[in-house]
């Protein structure tokens, strides 16, 4: 009926990555990931914004107009100051006896002739109106109203810019999360076996949130800072090219300071997010196995490992924030130097009449506005380094090797009998380590195939190959005459039901958990599945019946009741092939008897594969396959294998001789 070629493999390798010690926070330290390059990752994320072109244009236009209005404000305020000074000087000259009929040049000559040369230089820089001495409040009012209108318009446009930008960021993050979710469904089981769950969760949650915050805080500031820098520079040049040159000195100084500091903080930010993922993996593992940690008294060891990783995270986080935090004070120092230089040189220009007081006032405001975006750009280097480090970790997930695609034109079996045939199937987790080699067997419809063998023999690997959780290296697996590799995975798995040793139930009602087995199941079908698998018996004793809400770990019902619900779920799915993987190993004898009855009902008229260590549970199997090192070494029914006194006989006696001795 079946045949297999013997092969050798270590028990550990037969378990596969998901069942042996494998990688993970308890098995080995997660290496710190280093950022490959800043700009490639930054540009890769920028390309994800292509679909937002029109909205980005609105952001750009709003930003340009808003900054232009903001930049024009100081010059208008400077003009208001000049109106006050011109009126004040005109009144002072008329009061001092200067005839109002004199022109401005004649007034300057008169002042020089009386020994007031420095005052004459100052007067030469303003526009006098001796015919109407005093402050022109009408013109002053118009100037102030214009300034108010400019600042109000700039504020409204800045709000529009922020509103539109928020939509862009949230849609981009929505798309990124969607892509990650879709990617996870395309990843092979091998990826999840080699990636600690806490590390994966950290990339999907923490790192994406960090990218979102980085975009939210930097995109608007980056655009505004660059536009402000350009606009302010243009205004400064229009007021005084000489003073503008003094202010421009701040640019190379700021770039040098920012570059030196940012290069040192980049590695620390990368380490920070890698160690955050490692810490999450440890926490997830410790809390999932909290009871075992308590039982084996490993609290101190777990706490010590947590403290060690937490110390690393503290060191990298503190170092990254401290070093990047130096950027702002350093740039503020450069800005203050520029401010002092502008104030001193500007005062000299006012004294010799090259500039008005209002012009110097406006220039000083511009010098502050000029250094402010430089400081902002420097501080954004902090956020960008952190955000890019997180985006690289997300991109590593998106770039992970995917499972082979389904066929373009998948083949669907014409029948749904559940006939399964292995033909010369070979598989290895590690190319250098043989596991299953040349395995052939046939499972006929309605038969129960029991798979037994020592730990690491390859029993779970065999059913993983049936479900195409792993792809075979050679040979073929046929379901109802069709090669499973020619079928879509959804179709294959839709015809296959699975009940595992570890029950998986989600937060929700018992009804919802049973109905998970088949979409669109009616209430009557759910009740029938529950009755057939003895779930209805205990559900009727609960106050809320089928509306009883299970918590996150379904701890409000017993282990046996949880397992019965998973069996009812598989029963409702009505699969043609059923896989039971150690489904009764973690329950007591009385509950096991109940589960056996439920599984007997579930296996009826289905091809069933039963993986069991308790040989008493598979005595009535139509065919028992005994596996060692990935190969079938014996096959037959219970009585035939006992008479042969081979591997099955030895396994059977090892389980029951001890019990007989104790009696």
Secondary structure as GFF3:
##gff-version 3
##sequence-region A 1 663
A	DSSP	beta_strand	3	4	.	.	.	ID=ss1
A	DSSP	alpha_helix	11	15	.	.	.	ID=ss2
A	DSSP	alpha_helix	38	47	.	.	.	ID=ss3
A	DSSP	three_ten_helix	50	52	.	.	.	ID=ss4
A	DSSP	alpha_helix	53	95	.	.	.	ID=ss5
A	DSSP	alpha_helix	104	113	.	.	.	ID=ss6
A	DSSP	alpha_helix	117	123	.	.	.	ID=ss7
A	DSSP	alpha_helix	137	186	.	.	.	ID=ss8
A	DSSP	alpha_helix	189	194	.	.	.	ID=ss9
A	DSSP	alpha_helix	197	202	.	.	.	ID=ss10
A	DSSP	pi_helix	203	207	.	.	.	ID=ss11
A	DSSP	alpha_helix	208	239	.	.	.	ID=ss12
A	DSSP	alpha_helix	241	288	.	.	.	ID=ss13
A	DSSP	alpha_helix	290	295	.	.	.	ID=ss14
A	DSSP	alpha_helix	299	351	.	.	.	ID=ss15
A	DSSP	alpha_helix	357	398	.	.	.	ID=ss16
A	DSSP	beta_strand	420	427	.	.	.	ID=ss17
A	DSSP	beta_strand	436	443	.	.	.	ID=ss18
A	DSSP	beta_strand	448	452	.	.	.	ID=ss19
A	DSSP	alpha_helix	459	466	.	.	.	ID=ss20
A	DSSP	beta_strand	474	479	.	.	.	ID=ss21
A	DSSP	beta_strand	482	483	.	.	.	ID=ss22
A	DSSP	three_ten_helix	484	486	.	.	.	ID=ss23
A	DSSP	alpha_helix	489	494	.	.	.	ID=ss24
A	DSSP	beta_strand	496	500	.	.	.	ID=ss25
A	DSSP	beta_strand	508	509	.	.	.	ID=ss26
A	DSSP	alpha_helix	510	515	.	.	.	ID=ss27
A	DSSP	alpha_helix	523	532	.	.	.	ID=ss28
A	DSSP	alpha_helix	535	539	.	.	.	ID=ss29
A	DSSP	three_ten_helix	545	547	.	.	.	ID=ss30
A	DSSP	beta_strand	549	550	.	.	.	ID=ss31
A	DSSP	alpha_helix	559	573	.	.	.	ID=ss32
A	DSSP	beta_strand	577	581	.	.	.	ID=ss33
A	DSSP	alpha_helix	589	603	.	.	.	ID=ss34
A	DSSP	beta_strand	607	611	.	.	.	ID=ss35
A	DSSP	three_ten_helix	615	618	.	.	.	ID=ss36
A	DSSP	beta_strand	623	628	.	.	.	ID=ss37
A	DSSP	beta_strand	631	636	.	.	.	ID=ss38
A	DSSP	alpha_helix	638	644	.	.	.	ID=ss39
A	DSSP	alpha_helix	647	662	.	.	.	ID=ss40
###
